[in-house]
Amino acid sequence: QKAPATDQLTARLVQARLFDLQGDKNRALAVYKAVARAPLDGIATPAKLGAIGLEMDKGALSPDQAAQQLEQLKWRWRGDGTELAVIRKLADIYLKQGRYREALDALRGAGKRLSGIPGATEIQADQSNAFRALFLEGAADGLQPVQALALFYDFRELTPIGADGDEMVRRLSRRLIDVDLLDQAAELLQHQVDERLDGVAKAQVATNLATVYLMDRQPEKALQAIWGSRTTLLPAAMNSERRALEARALMDLGRFDHALEVLDRDQSNPAREVRADIFWKQQKWAEAAPIYEARLGDRYKTAGTALTPGEESWLIRAGVGYSLAGDRAGLQRLSGRYGPFVAGARSAAAIRVALDDNLSGVAGTGDFANLSSQADTFVGWVNSAKQAFRKEADAKAAT
């Protein structure tokens, strides 16, 4: 039949696709390349796309080379399913190369312009899947936290509604906390509290938000986060954590008596730690020292393992507290138990002085000012808070 050239080329394009589907890749590639040389862009463009895909599969084209050709090809024919196919292939290459911004930019541009044609829903699905892979499945973990945050903000309209979207934000905020980008982490969590959550879920995220504000030395905002998310029937452990955070914020504001009222009879570890710090700030050495010693527990029984920085801070404060309170018996007990740890300690000199029984009841507050500054329990609390965020992230990843 003497069919028009357009119909003949269209038939050849269909033939190449059939060869491809039947597994005859070499014949398919030869036909694709022949059709791709046609001066009709509407037929040559899909043929060129088919040839690029097969050459990549054969290893004849590297991903960079293929991406370069597809970038040129997406301008050759526009406005229909062929352009969508080109962009989806290009975005797939970018994603596999870790070029996430280029991939999302390409998909978003096509999705906005071509929303009314068949196949547009697949572009939307590609964007959502790529965003999910980045911020829910860990693909963005290889990026620097600041880069991940910028990428999230630039494409935040892709954040899914519901639990998955909330978990994306929490995962990203944990990474920011880990590198002390506290303002940025707080902004993310504050948006969750204000706009997306209620009930127990809101209280949990608000608790994390209060922790971040305290780490950033903003106790007023920490109190606002706790007070603004109060609700009934919270788990006992969460209530205890929130009480400790509220008391710590009040302590930082100098409201010591109010802080102690909030703690009431709570004997959880976080509550005891805050209570000891409050007594310390009030210079109630006799009340503070036993609590710091109790926080160490039976740690003296494992002398073969070095003390953590937090444990060293508790030990120094316990020793200084007993000295300033004139409690020789307490200081002798502490020295006998923790003397073996001194040699391997990071703050060996400070611990040695803190445990020196000769200073008991003699040294004054001013003599221990420099020593106490080496036992900043706030730093230890921040480190433990970061560890808690990491454990939470690991637990989520395991499930």
Residue, then its C-alpha position, 0 to 999 in steps of 0.5 A: q500500500k502506498a501509505p503516507a510517510t507519516d503513517q509508515l513511520t508511525a507503523r515502524l515505531v509500533q513495530a520497534r515497540l513490539f520488538d522491544l516487548q518481545g525481547d528482540k532488543n537489537r532489532a528494536l534499537a535499529v528501528y528506533k534509531a532509523v525512525a529517530r532520524a525522521p524530520l517529524d518531531g512527533i514521531a522522532t521524539p518517542a523513537k529517540l526516547g526508546a533508543i536511549g532506554l535500550e542503549m542505557d540497558k546495553g551499557a552503551l550510554s552512561p546515565d550522565q550521557a542519557a540525562q544530557q540527551l533527555e534534557q535536549l529531547k524534552w524541548r523537542w516535542r512538548g505538550d502530550g504523553t511523549e513529553l511526560a514519558v521523557i521527563r519521567k525517564l529523566a527524573d528516574i535517572y536523576l533520582k538514581q544519581g542522587r540528584y534529587r532537586e533536579a528530579l523533583d524540579a523536572l517532575r513539578g514543572a511537567g505536572k503543573r503544565l500537563s495536568g490535564i492530559p492522560g498520564a499526568t496522574e503518574i507524574q504526580a505519583d512520581q513526585s509523591n513517591a520521590f518525596r516519600a523516598l527522600f524523607l520517609e524511607g531515608a534517601a535524604d539521609g545522605l544529604q547534609p541536614v541543611q540541604a535536606l531542610a532546604l529541599f523539604y521546604d522547597f517541595r513541602e507541598l508534597t508532604p502527605i496528609g496524616a501520619d506519614g507526613d508527620e513522621m517525615v517532619r519528625r525524622l528531619s527535625r531529629r537530624l537538625i537537632d543532632v547537628d544543633l540546628l535548633d531554630q530550624a528544628a523548632e520551626l518544623l515541630q511548631h508547625q506540626v503542633d499548631e497546624r497538623l496535630d491534636g490530642v496525644a499526638k500533639a502532646q508528644v510532638a509538643t514535648n519534643l518541641a519543649t525539649v528543643y526550646l530548652m536545649d536552645r535556652q528558650p524556657e519561655k517558649a518551652l513552657q508555652a509548648i507544654w502548657g498549650s498541649r495539655t490534655t487528659l489521659l496521657p501515658a504516665a511516662m509522657n506525663s512524667e517527662r512533661r513535668a520534668l521539662e516544665a520544672r526545668a524551664l521554670m528553674d531556668l527562669g529562676r522560679f525554683d519553688h514553682a518548679l519543685e511544686v510541679l515535680d511534687r513527689d515524682q521520683s522518676n530519673p528526669a524529675r530527680e535530676v531536675r530536683a538536684d539541679i534546683f537544689w544546687k542553684q539554691q545552694k542547698w548542698a545537703e539536699a543536692a549531693p545525695i540526689y547526684e550520688a543516687r543518680l550514679g546508682d551502682r555505677y561504682k561496681t563497674a570500675g573497668t568502664a570509664l564514666t560518661p561525661g554526664e556521670e562525671s558531672w554528677l560525681i563532681r557535684a556530689g563531691v562538692g556538695y558533700s564538701l560544702a555541706g560538711d558531710r565528711a561521711g558522705l564524702q568518704r563514702l563517695s571517695g571510696r567508691y569512685g576513687p578507682f575511676v579517677a585515673g581514667a576520667r576525662s576530668a580527672a583533676a576536677i574529680r580528684v579535688a571534688l573527692d578530696d576529704n581534706l577539703s570537707g567542711v573547710a572550703g567555701t563556695g567561692d573556692f569551688a566556683n571553677l570546679s563546679s563550672q566543669a560539672d555543667t549538668f546542662v551539657g549532660w542533659v542536652n547530650s542525653a536528650k540528643q541520645a533519646f531523639r536518636k533512640e526514638a529515630d532508630a526505633k521508628a526505623a526498626t518498625 
